[in-house]
Amino acid sequence: MPLLCPRMGRLRVSLVRHSTTLLSTLAVTPASRTRCLNSRIQWRTASTALSHHIQDLSAPEQRLLNKLYEGLIGGQRASLAESITLVETQHPRKKELAQVLLQRVLAHRREQESRNGGRPVAFRVGLSGPPGAGKSSFIEVVGKMLTGRGHKVSVLAVDPSSCTTGGSLMGDKTRMTELSRDMSAFIRPSPTSGTLGGVTRTTNEAIVLCEGAGYDIVLVETVGVGQSEFAVADMVDMFVLLIPPAGGDELQGIKRGIIERADLVVVTKSDGDLVVPARRIQAEYTSALKLLRRTTKSWNPKVVRASSHSGEGIPEVWAKMESYRDAMLASGELQGRRTAQQKVWMWSLIQENVLSHFQNHPSVRETLPHLEEKVTRGSISPGLASDMLLKSFLVSSS
C-alpha cells in the first residue's frame, strides 16, 4: 500500500488513537449501514459468510476457483503458486475471489485438524537474522534434510523492495538451488513492497495455503533484524534467530526486543577458523538469555551452533525445534498462541485498511497538500496538521 508521502507516516499514530471513533463513524454512513447489516447476516452460518463473496461469481470465476482449490489440496505446486499470486493481488475483485478460496482452504484444514485430534497439521517456523548470517544457506540445508526424512517443506522468503523503483531481486530462490529442484519443497519469494518488518500483509494467508497444499513444515524467512520483526513472530509457532560469529559487540548489534522473542538462537558458520568465535558467541548469548523474562512456561530458549557448509549441528538444531513443538503441544500453549495470533493479524489488517480509506478519502486528499505546505514552512506542527486532517475526515464522513 503506497503512502502518499513520507510525512503521511506521522499520521499513523494519530489515526490509531482515533481508530475507535473512526470505525464508529464509518458505520453510520448509508453504505456502511448496508455492509454492517450484511455482516450480521453473514456470521449466522459458515455458508452465509461465503455467500457474500460468491453470490456474483461468474462461471469462469467459479471454474478458476474450483481448479485452484482442487489442484491446491492435491498438492500441485503450480496451483499453490497461482493461489498465492491471487491473495497477493491488489485488484478489488480478485481480492474477493482470494477470500472465497481461503475460506474453502480453511474449512479443509479444520477437517484435517479434527482428524488429527485437534492438533495443528503443520509446524510454522520463522527465521530472521542480520545480513550475512547465512539464512538462505541454512534453510536449504535444513530443508533438504527434512525432505529426505519424508517431510514436505515450503519456504516463504521475503526480499526487500527498492524504495526508489519498488523492484526486488528475488534472490532467495536462486541461492537455494538444490532445494528449489526438490519436488517435496516449495519456495516462494515475495517482495516486501515497503511493508514494515519485511513481512508482506499476505504472508499469513500464504501460510494457510501452503498448509492446505499438504506442506507440514512452513519456513518464513524475513529481511533482517529489528523491533518491527515482531511481525513474523506473530504468525509462526517458533521464532528462530540466526546470528553469525562476527567480531565486536555482538549483543549490541541486535535489538533486545527481537532476542526476547527468540525461542531458539542459532550461531551459524561454526566451522574452520570460526569455531572458536562461534563458541564464544554461544556462551555470550546463553548468559544473556538467562537475564531475559521467559515468554512461555514450557520452554527455555536455547543457543546452539551449526554449520551449513559442513552440516555439523544441523540435525541437533532440528531436534531442538522438535522438542519445542512437542513441549508446546503438550502444554496447549501452541494452540493458544495461534488463537492469539489470529486476533493480532485481524487488527493489523483493520488498521491498514482504515489508514488506506483515510488516505484515499476525498476530503483528506483535498486538504492534505495545503497542510503539508504549512508543515514544511513550520507554520503548524505535524501533530496539529494530523488532528486537522482527522477532524476534516470525521466531519465529512458523518
Secondary structure as UniProt FT lines:
FT   HELIX           6..10
FT   HELIX           11..17
FT   HELIX           19..26
FT   TURN            27..28
FT   HELIX           30..42
FT   TURN            43..44
FT   HELIX           46..54
FT   TURN            55..56
FT   HELIX           59..73
FT   TURN            74..75
FT   HELIX           77..88
FT   HELIX           92..115
FT   TURN            116..118
FT   STRAND          123..128
FT   TURN            131..132
FT   HELIX           135..148
FT   TURN            149..150
FT   STRAND          153..159
FT   TURN            163..165
FT   HELIX           172..175
FT   HELIX           177..180
FT   TURN            183..184
FT   STRAND          185..191
FT   TURN            193..194
FT   HELIX           196..198
FT   TURN            201..202
FT   HELIX           203..212
FT   TURN            213..214
FT   STRAND          217..221
FT   HELIX           227..229
FT   HELIX           230..233
FT   TURN            234..235
FT   STRAND          238..243
FT   HELIX           250..253
FT   HELIX           256..261
FT   STRAND          264..267
FT   HELIX           272..274
FT   HELIX           275..290
FT   STRAND          302..305
FT   TURN            308..310
FT   TURN            312..313
FT   HELIX           314..331
FT   HELIX           333..359
FT   HELIX           362..377
FT   HELIX           382..397
//
